[in-house]
Amino acid sequence: MYRSLVAAAVVAAATICSPAARAQSVLYGLVDAAISRSRPPGGEYQYQLDSGDMSRSFIGFRGSEDLGGGLKAVFKLESYIRINNGDAGVYAGDAFWGRDSNVGLSGEFGTTVLGRTVTPFYLATVNFNPFGDSFAFSPSTHQYYAGALLSERSWNSSISYANNATSALRINVAANTAPLPDGSPDTGRNYSGSVAYISGPLAATLAIERVKNTPLPVPAGFNHQLAIQAGAAYDFKFMRVYGQIGRVGTDAGIDTHTVLYQIGTAVPIGSGLILASFGSSQARTSTSQITDRIVSIGYDYFLSRSTDVYIAAMREKTFMLSVGSTLAGGVRLRF
């Protein structure tokens, strides 16, 4: 009997560990490094080796298991990497799987995942400007996510749904609840959603987001923040043009209303793209007004489908501060 039990355990373990019994997964990611000369508005110049000037470096695993009947189980685990020093995360103390970590189901109905998920508002912001998710050069990404918004790229304890990308009409919604350490009050839920229409050379989107809980510092008396954004892009073949306009309202002890817009273009030249963008952010309270304007231009040359080299410059003018600027050249590889 003892030998039979051991044999059964070995067979069960072999079945669990067999590749045929596991979800299939792939390793992927992006590494981006650049040499830059930069200074923030009101700051001093410094030379440095940057990680992620054009796109934040990350590594990830994703996979799926076919459950039959057109249904799949899916998962994703992604971690930011600072390749200039080998540390994980965007900043010290950032969670290791802080970019995305989720699991869910996918089928004809679309895809629903649970965990830490990217918000529809973030995707609308980075997909409708020529510099994408570049915090160093994209006016939209910088002015929303390093300025006006009290929200991150991804939310903890969230659920998100996206319909199938085969339709010209794309729907994406997400919501989260605030993690509650012992003794802390419930600060409420976040909601985000977007609708996009993509057909031929035209793409357009409308996104909205309501923020109640956030790990970021908030102003005194903070209650909630409501953001809305419209974006569009049109491909003329010889150039692609982008436009965005949005408004962020912060309900706090001192209410703040911020209006943002961005226009940009990407012009193909040989195996590369000339990129240019202008963005403006104007924050108003009952007693003050602060305007931030960013102009960026760059050239991105593709050595292959996976590897490109770039050079880009940014100039930022913020009210009452000396001009900030960045000049950088780097290499980016996707795998």
MODAPE-V534997 format. One record per residue. N is the residue number from 1. RES is the residue in one small letter. PSI is psi in radians with two decimals (none if undefined). NEAR is the number of other C-alpha atoms within 12 Angstrom. D_CENTER is the distance of its C-alpha to the mean C-alpha in Angstrom with 2 decimals. Layout:
BEGIN
n->N res->RES psi->PSI near->NEAR d_center->D_CENTER
n->N res->RES psi->PSI near->NEAR d_center->D_CENTER
END
This chain:
BEGIN
n->1 res->m psi->-0.72 near->7 d_center->57.02
n->2 res->y psi->-0.77 near->8 d_center->55.11
n->3 res->r psi->-0.64 near->9 d_center->54.64
n->4 res->s psi->-0.72 near->10 d_center->53.47
n->5 res->l psi->-0.74 near->11 d_center->50.83
n->6 res->v psi->-0.76 near->12 d_center->49.58
n->7 res->a psi->-0.73 near->13 d_center->49.49
n->8 res->a psi->-0.71 near->14 d_center->47.54
n->9 res->a psi->-0.72 near->14 d_center->44.96
n->10 res->v psi->-0.76 near->15 d_center->44.57
n->11 res->v psi->-0.75 near->14 d_center->44.11
n->12 res->a psi->-0.76 near->14 d_center->41.50
n->13 res->a psi->-0.70 near->14 d_center->39.55
n->14 res->a psi->-0.65 near->15 d_center->39.77
n->15 res->t psi->-0.74 near->14 d_center->38.52
n->16 res->i psi->-0.70 near->14 d_center->35.47
n->17 res->c psi->-0.13 near->13 d_center->34.64
n->18 res->s psi->2.39 near->14 d_center->35.44
n->19 res->p psi->-0.55 near->13 d_center->32.65
n->20 res->a psi->-0.35 near->12 d_center->33.90
n->21 res->a psi->0.00 near->16 d_center->33.19
n->22 res->r psi->2.73 near->18 d_center->29.61
n->23 res->a psi->2.50 near->23 d_center->26.30
n->24 res->q psi->2.35 near->20 d_center->25.38
n->25 res->s psi->2.80 near->18 d_center->22.30
n->26 res->v psi->2.63 near->18 d_center->20.80
n->27 res->l psi->2.36 near->18 d_center->19.32
n->28 res->y psi->3.04 near->21 d_center->16.53
n->29 res->g psi->-2.89 near->26 d_center->14.04
n->30 res->l psi->2.40 near->29 d_center->13.54
n->31 res->v psi->2.35 near->34 d_center->15.45
n->32 res->d psi->2.17 near->36 d_center->15.40
n->33 res->a psi->2.55 near->34 d_center->18.14
n->34 res->a psi->2.66 near->34 d_center->19.78
n->35 res->i psi->2.24 near->26 d_center->22.82
n->36 res->s psi->2.74 near->28 d_center->22.41
n->37 res->r psi->2.00 near->25 d_center->24.63
n->38 res->s psi->2.80 near->31 d_center->22.91
n->39 res->r psi->2.44 near->26 d_center->23.66
n->40 res->p psi->2.81 near->23 d_center->21.87
n->41 res->p psi->2.23 near->23 d_center->23.74
n->42 res->g psi->0.00 near->17 d_center->26.97
n->43 res->g psi->-2.87 near->16 d_center->26.52
n->44 res->e psi->2.70 near->16 d_center->28.18
n->45 res->y psi->2.54 near->18 d_center->27.49
n->46 res->q psi->2.56 near->18 d_center->26.60
n->47 res->y psi->2.41 near->16 d_center->26.31
n->48 res->q psi->2.87 near->21 d_center->23.96
n->49 res->l psi->2.06 near->23 d_center->22.20
n->50 res->d psi->2.63 near->35 d_center->18.42
n->51 res->s psi->2.07 near->37 d_center->15.84
n->52 res->g psi->0.69 near->35 d_center->12.68
n->53 res->d psi->-0.75 near->44 d_center->13.74
n->54 res->m psi->-0.66 near->47 d_center->12.50
n->55 res->s psi->2.39 near->36 d_center->9.71
n->56 res->r psi->2.27 near->37 d_center->9.21
n->57 res->s psi->2.48 near->38 d_center->11.85
n->58 res->f psi->2.85 near->36 d_center->11.72
n->59 res->i psi->2.55 near->32 d_center->14.28
n->60 res->g psi->2.84 near->29 d_center->14.41
n->61 res->f psi->2.36 near->26 d_center->17.04
n->62 res->r psi->2.69 near->25 d_center->17.06
n->63 res->g psi->3.08 near->26 d_center->20.24
n->64 res->s psi->2.79 near->26 d_center->22.39
n->65 res->e psi->2.25 near->24 d_center->25.99
n->66 res->d psi->2.04 near->19 d_center->28.10
n->67 res->l psi->-0.03 near->16 d_center->29.86
n->68 res->g psi->2.73 near->12 d_center->32.01
n->69 res->g psi->0.42 near->10 d_center->32.43
n->70 res->g psi->0.09 near->15 d_center->29.10
n->71 res->l psi->2.40 near->19 d_center->27.22
n->72 res->k psi->2.54 near->25 d_center->24.87
n->73 res->a psi->2.37 near->29 d_center->23.41
n->74 res->v psi->2.67 near->30 d_center->19.90
n->75 res->f psi->2.83 near->30 d_center->17.88
n->76 res->k psi->2.34 near->34 d_center->14.85
n->77 res->l psi->2.09 near->31 d_center->14.65
n->78 res->e psi->2.40 near->34 d_center->12.09
n->79 res->s psi->2.32 near->34 d_center->12.62
n->80 res->y psi->2.64 near->34 d_center->11.40
n->81 res->i psi->2.31 near->34 d_center->14.52
n->82 res->r psi->1.68 near->30 d_center->16.13
n->83 res->i psi->-0.18 near->26 d_center->18.46
n->84 res->n psi->-0.45 near->21 d_center->20.62
n->85 res->n psi->0.01 near->16 d_center->22.10
n->86 res->g psi->0.00 near->18 d_center->21.04
n->87 res->d psi->2.69 near->20 d_center->19.50
n->88 res->a psi->2.67 near->26 d_center->16.76
n->89 res->g psi->2.88 near->27 d_center->13.77
n->90 res->v psi->-0.57 near->31 d_center->12.19
n->91 res->y psi->2.91 near->18 d_center->15.40
n->92 res->a psi->2.28 near->15 d_center->18.73
n->93 res->g psi->-0.11 near->12 d_center->18.82
n->94 res->d psi->2.44 near->17 d_center->15.23
n->95 res->a psi->2.54 near->22 d_center->15.64
n->96 res->f psi->-0.83 near->24 d_center->16.11
n->97 res->w psi->0.74 near->28 d_center->14.11
n->98 res->g psi->-0.25 near->33 d_center->11.49
n->99 res->r psi->-0.94 near->34 d_center->8.37
n->100 res->d psi->2.51 near->35 d_center->9.96
n->101 res->s psi->1.85 near->33 d_center->13.67
n->102 res->n psi->2.89 near->34 d_center->15.30
n->103 res->v psi->2.60 near->30 d_center->18.35
n->104 res->g psi->-2.78 near->29 d_center->19.81
n->105 res->l psi->2.56 near->30 d_center->21.86
n->106 res->s psi->2.45 near->29 d_center->21.53
n->107 res->g psi->-2.74 near->25 d_center->24.29
n->108 res->e psi->-0.45 near->17 d_center->25.66
n->109 res->f psi->-0.28 near->18 d_center->24.31
n->110 res->g psi->-2.66 near->26 d_center->20.65
n->111 res->t psi->2.26 near->30 d_center->18.43
n->112 res->t psi->2.23 near->31 d_center->18.28
n->113 res->v psi->2.72 near->33 d_center->16.74
n->114 res->l psi->2.49 near->31 d_center->17.31
n->115 res->g psi->-2.35 near->32 d_center->15.81
n->116 res->r psi->2.04 near->36 d_center->12.43
n->117 res->t psi->2.63 near->40 d_center->10.06
n->118 res->v psi->2.54 near->41 d_center->6.64
n->119 res->t psi->2.57 near->39 d_center->7.77
n->120 res->p psi->-0.60 near->41 d_center->9.20
n->121 res->f psi->-0.70 near->48 d_center->8.96
n->122 res->y psi->-0.78 near->39 d_center->5.27
n->123 res->l psi->-0.70 near->37 d_center->6.03
n->124 res->a psi->-0.65 near->45 d_center->9.19
n->125 res->t psi->-0.81 near->48 d_center->8.25
n->126 res->v psi->-0.37 near->39 d_center->6.76
n->127 res->n psi->-0.17 near->31 d_center->9.39
n->128 res->f psi->0.66 near->44 d_center->12.26
n->129 res->n psi->2.62 near->43 d_center->12.71
n->130 res->p psi->-0.42 near->44 d_center->14.34
n->131 res->f psi->0.09 near->44 d_center->12.34
n->132 res->g psi->-2.22 near->31 d_center->8.95
n->133 res->d psi->0.40 near->31 d_center->6.17
n->134 res->s psi->1.95 near->33 d_center->9.35
n->135 res->f psi->-0.37 near->32 d_center->9.98
n->136 res->a psi->-0.56 near->44 d_center->13.57
n->137 res->f psi->-0.36 near->46 d_center->14.31
n->138 res->s psi->2.02 near->47 d_center->12.13
n->139 res->p psi->-0.75 near->47 d_center->14.00
n->140 res->s psi->-0.90 near->51 d_center->11.66
n->141 res->t psi->-0.74 near->43 d_center->8.54
n->142 res->h psi->-0.81 near->39 d_center->11.29
n->143 res->q psi->-0.49 near->42 d_center->13.44
n->144 res->y psi->-0.92 near->42 d_center->11.26
n->145 res->y psi->-0.06 near->29 d_center->9.25
n->146 res->a psi->0.35 near->23 d_center->12.17
n->147 res->g psi->-1.46 near->30 d_center->14.79
n->148 res->a psi->-0.69 near->38 d_center->15.32
n->149 res->l psi->2.45 near->43 d_center->13.05
n->150 res->l psi->0.79 near->34 d_center->14.07
n->151 res->s psi->2.67 near->38 d_center->10.98
n->152 res->e psi->3.03 near->35 d_center->8.18
n->153 res->r psi->-0.77 near->35 d_center->4.62
n->154 res->s psi->2.67 near->38 d_center->7.21
n->155 res->w psi->2.44 near->41 d_center->10.91
n->156 res->n psi->2.78 near->34 d_center->14.03
n->157 res->s psi->0.89 near->28 d_center->16.99
n->158 res->s psi->2.87 near->32 d_center->15.39
n->159 res->i psi->2.39 near->34 d_center->16.37
n->160 res->s psi->2.66 near->37 d_center->14.58
n->161 res->y psi->2.42 near->33 d_center->16.34
n->162 res->a psi->2.35 near->34 d_center->15.80
n->163 res->n psi->3.04 near->25 d_center->18.94
n->164 res->n psi->2.47 near->18 d_center->19.91
n->165 res->a psi->0.01 near->20 d_center->18.50
n->166 res->t psi->-0.31 near->15 d_center->22.16
n->167 res->s psi->2.56 near->17 d_center->22.62
n->168 res->a psi->-0.45 near->19 d_center->22.16
n->169 res->l psi->2.04 near->20 d_center->20.99
n->170 res->r psi->2.29 near->27 d_center->17.60
n->171 res->i psi->2.33 near->32 d_center->17.16
n->172 res->n psi->2.18 near->37 d_center->14.29
n->173 res->v psi->2.66 near->36 d_center->14.96
n->174 res->a psi->2.68 near->39 d_center->14.03
n->175 res->a psi->2.69 near->36 d_center->16.02
n->176 res->n psi->2.93 near->33 d_center->16.59
n->177 res->t psi->2.58 near->25 d_center->19.54
n->178 res->a psi->2.28 near->24 d_center->19.83
n->179 res->p psi->2.44 near->23 d_center->21.17
n->180 res->l psi->1.64 near->17 d_center->24.75
n->181 res->p psi->2.80 near->9 d_center->26.44
n->182 res->d psi->2.20 near->7 d_center->30.22
n->183 res->g psi->-0.10 near->7 d_center->31.56
n->184 res->s psi->2.59 near->10 d_center->28.37
n->185 res->p psi->2.76 near->12 d_center->28.29
n->186 res->d psi->2.02 near->16 d_center->26.06
n->187 res->t psi->-0.06 near->20 d_center->23.68
n->188 res->g psi->3.12 near->21 d_center->22.65
n->189 res->r psi->2.68 near->27 d_center->19.88
n->190 res->n psi->2.58 near->39 d_center->16.53
n->191 res->y psi->2.48 near->37 d_center->16.10
n->192 res->s psi->2.51 near->42 d_center->13.53
n->193 res->g psi->2.70 near->34 d_center->14.39
n->194 res->s psi->2.63 near->34 d_center->14.28
n->195 res->v psi->2.25 near->30 d_center->16.96
n->196 res->a psi->2.56 near->34 d_center->16.74
n->197 res->y psi->2.14 near->27 d_center->19.78
n->198 res->i psi->2.03 near->24 d_center->19.78
n->199 res->s psi->2.02 near->19 d_center->23.27
n->200 res->g psi->-2.28 near->13 d_center->24.55
n->201 res->p psi->-0.13 near->19 d_center->23.45
n->202 res->l psi->2.38 near->22 d_center->22.07
n->203 res->a psi->2.41 near->29 d_center->18.69
n->204 res->a psi->2.65 near->33 d_center->18.09
n->205 res->t psi->2.70 near->38 d_center->16.00
n->206 res->l psi->2.20 near->34 d_center->16.54
n->207 res->a psi->2.58 near->40 d_center->14.11
n->208 res->i psi->2.57 near->35 d_center->15.28
n->209 res->e psi->2.39 near->40 d_center->14.29
n->210 res->r psi->2.13 near->34 d_center->16.84
n->211 res->v psi->2.17 near->39 d_center->16.25
n->212 res->k psi->-0.66 near->32 d_center->19.23
n->213 res->n psi->2.44 near->32 d_center->18.16
n->214 res->t psi->2.53 near->33 d_center->15.86
n->215 res->p psi->-0.10 near->19 d_center->16.32
n->216 res->l psi->2.72 near->19 d_center->16.00
n->217 res->p psi->2.44 near->15 d_center->19.37
n->218 res->v psi->2.70 near->24 d_center->20.62
n->219 res->p psi->2.81 near->20 d_center->23.57
n->220 res->a psi->2.38 near->14 d_center->27.01
n->221 res->g psi->0.36 near->14 d_center->27.79
n->222 res->f psi->2.32 near->23 d_center->24.22
n->223 res->n psi->-0.99 near->26 d_center->24.37
n->224 res->h psi->2.98 near->31 d_center->21.21
n->225 res->q psi->2.41 near->35 d_center->18.74
n->226 res->l psi->2.17 near->32 d_center->18.38
n->227 res->a psi->2.49 near->40 d_center->15.98
n->228 res->i psi->2.49 near->37 d_center->16.52
n->229 res->q psi->2.42 near->40 d_center->15.27
n->230 res->a psi->2.45 near->32 d_center->16.86
n->231 res->g psi->2.71 near->38 d_center->15.85
n->232 res->a psi->2.68 near->36 d_center->17.87
n->233 res->a psi->2.54 near->33 d_center->18.40
n->234 res->y psi->2.29 near->27 d_center->21.72
n->235 res->d psi->1.91 near->23 d_center->22.79
n->236 res->f psi->0.18 near->16 d_center->26.31
n->237 res->k psi->-0.95 near->15 d_center->26.52
n->238 res->f psi->-0.23 near->16 d_center->27.62
n->239 res->m psi->2.65 near->21 d_center->24.48
n->240 res->r psi->2.33 near->28 d_center->21.34
n->241 res->v psi->2.58 near->33 d_center->20.80
n->242 res->y psi->2.62 near->40 d_center->17.85
n->243 res->g psi->2.49 near->37 d_center->18.13
n->244 res->q psi->2.53 near->39 d_center->16.31
n->245 res->i psi->2.43 near->35 d_center->18.00
n->246 res->g psi->2.97 near->36 d_center->17.08
n->247 res->r psi->2.37 near->31 d_center->18.67
n->248 res->v psi->2.11 near->37 d_center->17.77
n->249 res->g psi->2.22 near->32 d_center->20.78
n->250 res->t psi->2.04 near->33 d_center->21.27
n->251 res->d psi->1.86 near->25 d_center->24.31
n->252 res->a psi->-2.94 near->19 d_center->25.78
n->253 res->g psi->-0.71 near->15 d_center->29.08
n->254 res->i psi->1.94 near->20 d_center->28.44
n->255 res->d psi->2.47 near->25 d_center->26.45
n->256 res->t psi->2.37 near->31 d_center->23.95
n->257 res->h psi->2.10 near->30 d_center->23.00
n->258 res->t psi->2.24 near->34 d_center->20.49
n->259 res->v psi->2.27 near->35 d_center->20.51
n->260 res->l psi->2.52 near->40 d_center->17.95
n->261 res->y psi->2.77 near->37 d_center->18.25
n->262 res->q psi->2.41 near->41 d_center->17.24
n->263 res->i psi->2.53 near->33 d_center->19.22
n->264 res->g psi->3.04 near->37 d_center->18.75
n->265 res->t psi->2.68 near->34 d_center->20.13
n->266 res->a psi->2.09 near->33 d_center->19.95
n->267 res->v psi->2.06 near->27 d_center->23.51
n->268 res->p psi->2.27 near->23 d_center->24.48
n->269 res->i psi->1.83 near->16 d_center->27.16
n->270 res->g psi->-2.19 near->13 d_center->28.56
n->271 res->s psi->0.29 near->18 d_center->26.02
n->272 res->g psi->-3.11 near->22 d_center->23.52
n->273 res->l psi->2.33 near->27 d_center->21.68
n->274 res->i psi->2.20 near->30 d_center->22.41
n->275 res->l psi->2.40 near->36 d_center->19.38
n->276 res->a psi->2.49 near->37 d_center->20.02
n->277 res->s psi->2.55 near->40 d_center->18.37
n->278 res->f psi->2.32 near->37 d_center->19.67
n->279 res->g psi->2.59 near->40 d_center->18.03
n->280 res->s psi->2.43 near->39 d_center->19.85
n->281 res->s psi->2.17 near->38 d_center->19.25
n->282 res->q psi->1.93 near->31 d_center->22.41
n->283 res->a psi->2.23 near->32 d_center->22.66
n->284 res->r psi->2.44 near->23 d_center->26.02
n->285 res->t psi->-3.08 near->20 d_center->28.01
n->286 res->s psi->-0.30 near->12 d_center->31.67
n->287 res->t psi->-0.11 near->11 d_center->32.75
n->288 res->s psi->2.93 near->15 d_center->30.27
n->289 res->q psi->2.23 near->19 d_center->27.92
n->290 res->i psi->2.20 near->25 d_center->25.33
n->291 res->t psi->2.35 near->27 d_center->24.02
n->292 res->d psi->2.23 near->37 d_center->21.39
n->293 res->r psi->2.37 near->35 d_center->21.37
n->294 res->i psi->2.33 near->39 d_center->19.48
n->295 res->v psi->2.25 near->34 d_center->20.78
n->296 res->s psi->2.52 near->42 d_center->19.21
n->297 res->i psi->2.52 near->34 d_center->20.88
n->298 res->g psi->2.95 near->36 d_center->20.52
n->299 res->y psi->2.20 near->33 d_center->21.86
n->300 res->d psi->2.01 near->33 d_center->20.05
n->301 res->y psi->2.21 near->28 d_center->22.73
n->302 res->f psi->1.99 near->22 d_center->22.32
n->303 res->l psi->-0.48 near->17 d_center->24.83
n->304 res->s psi->-3.04 near->16 d_center->24.01
n->305 res->r psi->-0.48 near->14 d_center->21.52
n->306 res->s psi->-0.38 near->18 d_center->19.70
n->307 res->t psi->2.34 near->22 d_center->20.41
n->308 res->d psi->2.72 near->28 d_center->20.11
n->309 res->v psi->2.61 near->32 d_center->21.26
n->310 res->y psi->2.74 near->36 d_center->20.31
n->311 res->i psi->2.36 near->33 d_center->21.72
n->312 res->a psi->2.67 near->37 d_center->20.18
n->313 res->a psi->2.53 near->35 d_center->21.34
n->314 res->m psi->2.45 near->39 d_center->20.02
n->315 res->r psi->2.21 near->32 d_center->22.33
n->316 res->e psi->2.23 near->36 d_center->21.46
n->317 res->k psi->2.04 near->29 d_center->24.20
n->318 res->t psi->2.46 near->28 d_center->24.08
n->319 res->f psi->2.26 near->20 d_center->27.13
n->320 res->m psi->0.20 near->13 d_center->29.81
n->321 res->l psi->2.71 near->18 d_center->28.06
n->322 res->s psi->2.73 near->18 d_center->28.78
n->323 res->v psi->2.35 near->24 d_center->26.54
n->324 res->g psi->2.68 near->31 d_center->23.55
n->325 res->s psi->2.75 near->31 d_center->22.76
n->326 res->t psi->2.34 near->38 d_center->21.14
n->327 res->l psi->2.16 near->34 d_center->22.65
n->328 res->a psi->2.60 near->36 d_center->21.20
n->329 res->g psi->2.34 near->33 d_center->21.97
n->330 res->g psi->-3.09 near->31 d_center->20.28
n->331 res->v psi->2.51 near->33 d_center->19.84
n->332 res->r psi->2.34 near->34 d_center->16.98
n->333 res->l psi->2.30 near->28 d_center->17.78
n->334 res->r psi->2.47 near->24 d_center->16.20
n->335 res->f psi->none near->19 d_center->18.25
END
